[in-house]
């Protein structure tokens, strides 16, 4: 998968604010009450924030797939998605973001296709560095985006000519990515508000250290305490559900290394995947097996959507109110999901 297939060309729409505790729930509640809330003059009062923060809330709620814009041309309405209802309904799985595992799901959703965060997608999927300075990541992302000549389809399905945004906009996104995960500034320069209001820092997927050469950032690959086997399996099958596959198996290395795959976004190892699949699957659902060529593969029965719901509900210990529709589900698949 390439960036132009995974993401829309949107940049610097966060207004320099990281997503904060309560914002996603607030966005969900407000659009359920008024789909035009983001156009209202009293939106800052409704959200209890400044005008720029209202636009940031809209961006982060859309980026994490909690709300979506109306598909009607010219409409300014926003609606809650299936995922929004699943998590933030008053009887949802985790309406107040009390479970750190939910943050891992939203971290995954930020770059799951289709996404509106191309800088995040490139940083987690294409950037080759493990230890890096901010400037190295900035230059990589700027060069990758400047090299794109066509992006998004016109009404005839053809790719349109693309004009890259300003470098300043791209660099703002890189700065925001590092900041929201706690690697934006030296600890001594961060405010208490930064520490308290940035939930994604809990994931510790990016660290920052200081040495004689300046600030060094590092992607943390391997075991993540709050990322359970059920959540890893959920993300694997969410990934498979978003792609068109004619077969019921996938190479384990593809899950680990392909652009857009869970291994890149979660920064996990092959053993992490093996442990998660072996502890959650069975020969009646999904399992690991070597192919005739001796390649380790994940196999599953039925459609991957079945295990999206099954693993999510197993982790939270309750039924989801909303059945996720990746596309119109045939009746027999809907019945399989209900029986799972």
C-alpha positions in Angstrom: 0.0 0.0 0.0 1.2 3.5 -0.8 0.4 6.8 1.0 -1.9 8.1 -1.8 -4.0 4.9 -1.4 -4.2 5.1 2.4 -4.6 8.8 3.2 -6.2 12.0 2.1 -3.9 15.1 1.7 -4.8 17.0 4.8 -2.2 18.9 6.8 -1.9 21.1 10.0 -5.6 20.9 10.8 -5.0 20.2 14.5 -4.5 23.9 15.2 -1.3 22.9 17.1 -3.3 21.1 19.9 -2.9 17.5 20.9 -6.0 15.4 21.5 -7.1 15.9 25.1 -9.0 13.8 27.6 -12.7 14.3 27.0 -12.5 15.7 23.5 -13.5 12.5 21.6 -16.5 11.9 24.0 -17.5 15.6 23.7 -17.3 15.5 19.9 -19.5 12.3 19.8 -22.1 13.8 22.2 -22.3 17.1 20.4 -22.7 15.7 16.9 -25.4 13.3 18.1 -27.3 16.3 19.4 -26.5 18.7 16.5 -24.8 17.5 13.3 -24.1 21.2 12.5 -22.4 22.0 15.8 -19.1 22.8 14.2 -20.7 25.6 12.2 -22.5 27.2 15.1 -21.4 30.5 16.6 -21.9 29.1 20.1 -19.8 26.0 19.4 -17.0 27.2 21.7 -19.5 27.6 24.5 -21.0 24.1 23.8 -17.5 22.5 24.0 -16.2 24.7 26.7 -13.1 25.7 24.7 -11.7 28.4 22.5 -12.6 28.7 18.8 -9.4 27.2 17.5 -9.8 24.2 19.9 -13.3 23.5 18.4 -11.6 22.9 15.0 -9.0 20.8 16.7 -11.6 18.7 18.4 -13.3 18.1 15.0 -10.1 17.1 13.4 -9.1 14.6 16.1 -12.6 13.1 16.3 -12.6 12.6 12.6 -9.0 11.3 12.5 -9.8 8.7 15.1 -12.9 7.7 13.2 -15.4 8.7 15.9 -17.2 11.1 13.6 -17.4 11.6 9.9 -18.5 14.3 7.5 -21.7 14.0 5.6 -21.2 12.5 2.1 -23.7 14.9 0.7 -22.0 17.5 -1.5 -22.0 21.0 0.2 -23.2 19.7 3.5 -21.4 20.8 6.7 -23.0 18.2 8.9 -21.0 15.6 10.9 -22.3 12.3 12.2 -21.2 9.7 14.7 -19.7 6.6 13.2 -20.3 3.0 14.1 -17.0 3.2 16.1 -18.2 6.4 17.8 -21.4 4.6 19.0 -19.4 1.5 20.0 -17.1 3.4 22.4 -18.9 6.6 23.4 -22.6 5.8 23.7 -23.5 6.0 27.4 -23.6 2.2 27.4 -20.6 1.9 25.1 -17.4 0.0 25.7 -15.4 2.8 27.2 -17.2 6.1 27.0 -14.8 8.0 29.3 -11.5 6.5 28.1 -10.8 4.7 31.4 -9.1 1.7 29.8 -5.6 2.4 28.3 -6.3 -0.3 25.8 -8.8 2.0 24.1 -6.0 4.5 23.4 -4.2 1.7 21.5 -7.3 1.2 19.4 -7.5 5.0 18.6 -3.7 5.1 17.9 -4.4 2.3 15.3 -7.4 4.2 13.9 -5.3 7.3 13.2 -3.5 5.5 10.4 -6.0 2.8 9.5 -7.3 3.2 6.0 -8.9 5.5 5.0 -7.1 8.1 7.1 -6.7 11.9 7.1 -3.3 11.9 8.8 -0.7 11.4 6.0 2.2 12.5 8.2 1.3 10.0 10.9 1.0 7.3 8.2 4.4 8.0 6.7 6.1 8.3 10.1 4.9 5.0 11.4 4.9 3.0 8.1 7.6 4.3 5.8 10.2 6.1 7.9 13.1 3.7 8.3 14.6 5.2 11.5 14.4 3.7 15.0 16.5 6.3 16.7 16.3 9.7 15.0 16.4 13.5 15.5 13.3 15.5 14.7 14.9 17.0 11.7 15.5 13.6 10.1 11.8 12.7 10.4 10.8 16.1 9.1 13.0 15.9 6.0 11.9 12.4 5.2 8.2 13.3 5.4 8.7 16.6 3.4 10.6 14.8 0.7 8.0 12.0 0.5 5.1 14.4 0.1 6.9 16.7 -2.3 7.5 13.7 -4.5 3.8 13.0 -5.0 2.5 14.3 -8.4 -1.0 12.9 -8.3 -3.3 12.3 -5.3 -7.0 11.7 -4.8 -9.5 10.8 -7.5 -11.6 13.1 -9.6 -15.3 12.3 -10.4 -14.1 10.1 -13.3 -11.9 8.0 -11.0 -8.7 9.4 -12.3 -5.9 10.7 -10.0 -5.8 14.5 -9.9 -2.7 16.6 -10.2 -1.4 17.4 -6.7 0.2 20.5 -5.3 2.1 19.9 -2.1 1.4 22.0 1.0 3.9 24.4 2.4 6.8 22.8 4.3 5.8 24.7 7.3 2.4 22.8 7.4 4.2 19.4 7.1 6.7 20.3 9.8 3.8 21.4 12.1 2.3 17.9 11.8 5.7 16.3 12.6 6.0 18.5 15.7 2.4 17.6 16.7 3.0 13.9 16.3 6.0 14.0 18.5 4.3 16.2 21.1 1.1 14.1 21.4 3.2 11.0 22.1 5.4 12.8 24.7 8.5 13.3 22.6 8.1 16.9 21.4 10.0 18.9 24.1 12.7 18.1 26.7 10.9 17.1 29.9 12.1 20.3 31.7 10.4 22.5 29.2 7.0 20.7 29.2 4.2 22.1 31.2 2.1 20.2 33.8 -0.9 20.8 31.4 1.0 18.9 28.7 1.5 15.9 31.0 -2.1 15.9 32.2 -4.0 16.5 29.0 -2.2 14.3 26.5 -3.7 10.8 26.8 -1.6 9.2 24.0 1.6 9.8 26.1 0.5 6.8 28.1 1.4 4.5 25.2 5.1 5.4 25.4 5.5 4.3 21.7 8.0 7.2 21.2 10.7 8.2 23.8 12.9 11.3 23.8 16.3 11.5 25.4 19.0 14.2 25.5 22.7 13.6 24.8 25.7 15.6 23.7 24.4 15.8 20.1 20.9 17.1 21.1 17.6 15.4 21.4 17.1 11.9 20.2 13.7 10.3 19.6 13.2 6.5 19.5 10.3 4.3 18.4 9.9 1.6 21.1 9.5 -1.8 19.4 8.3 -4.8 21.3 6.0 -5.6 24.2 3.5 -3.0 25.3 2.0 -3.4 28.8 -1.5 -2.2 27.9 -1.7 -3.8 24.5 -3.3 -7.2 25.3 -3.4 -10.3 23.1 -7.1 -9.6 22.4 -6.4 -6.0 21.3 -3.5 -7.2 19.0 -5.9 -9.8 17.4 -8.6 -7.1 17.1 -6.3 -4.8 15.3 -5.0 -7.6 13.0 -8.6 -8.4 11.9 -9.6 -4.8 11.6 -6.7 -4.4 9.2 -7.7 -7.4 7.2 -11.4 -6.2 7.2 -10.3 -2.9 5.6 -8.5 -4.7 2.7 -9.9 -6.7 -0.2 -8.6 -10.2 0.2 -9.5 -13.3 -1.8 -7.8 -15.7 0.5 -8.2 -16.6 4.2 -4.6 -16.4 5.0 -1.7 -13.9 5.2 2.0 -14.2 5.7 3.0 -13.2 9.2 5.8 -11.1 7.8 3.3 -9.1 5.9 1.4 -8.3 9.1 4.7 -7.2 10.5 6.3 -5.2 7.7 3.8 -4.2 5.0 3.1 -0.4 4.8 -0.1 0.2 6.8 0.1 -3.2 8.6 -0.2 -3.5 12.4 3.4 -4.4 13.0 4.5 -1.0 11.8 1.9 1.1 13.5 2.1 -0.7 16.8 5.9 -1.3 16.6 5.6 -5.0 17.6 7.8 -8.0 16.9 6.9 -11.2 15.2 7.0 -13.0 18.6 4.4 -10.5 19.9 2.1 -11.5 17.0 2.7 -15.2 17.6 1.9 -15.0 21.3 -1.2 -12.9 20.7 -2.6 -15.2 18.0 -1.8 -18.4 19.9 -3.4 -17.2 23.1 -6.6 -15.9 21.5 -7.3 -18.2 18.5 -8.2 -21.8 18.0 -8.5 -24.3 15.1 -12.2 -23.3 14.9 -11.5 -19.6 14.4 -7.9 -18.4 13.5 -4.5 -20.0 13.9 -0.9 -20.1 12.8 0.4 -22.7 10.5 3.3 -23.1 8.1 2.6 -23.1 4.4 3.9 -25.8 2.1 6.9 -23.5 1.5 7.6 -23.4 5.3 6.4 -19.8 5.7 4.5 -18.9 8.9 1.0 -17.8 8.1 -2.1 -16.7 9.8 -5.2 -18.6 8.7 -8.9 -17.9 9.6 -12.3 -19.3 9.0 -15.1 -17.1 7.5 -14.8 -13.3 7.2 -12.3 -11.3 9.3 -15.1 -9.1 10.4 -16.3 -11.9 12.6 -13.1 -11.7 14.7 -13.1 -7.9 14.9 -16.3 -8.1 17.0 -15.3 -11.3 18.8 -11.9 -10.1 20.1 -13.1 -6.6 21.0 -16.0 -8.0 23.0 -13.8 -10.5 24.7 -11.3 -7.8 25.8 -14.0 -5.5 27.2 -16.1 -8.3 28.6 -19.4 -7.0 27.2 -21.3 -6.9 23.9 -20.8 -3.9 21.7 -24.0 -2.0 21.1 -23.1 -1.3 17.4 -22.1 -3.8 14.8 -19.3 -2.3 12.6 -20.1 -2.1 9.0 -17.0 -2.0 6.8 -19.4 -2.3 3.8 -22.9 -3.8 3.5 -22.7 -7.2 5.1 -24.4 -10.2 3.5 -27.1 -11.8 5.7 -25.1 -15.0 6.3 -22.1 -12.9 7.6 -24.3 -10.9 9.8 -25.6 -14.1 11.3 -22.1 -15.4 11.8 -21.1 -12.3 13.7 -24.3 -12.5 15.9 -23.5 -16.1 16.7 -19.8 -15.4 17.5 
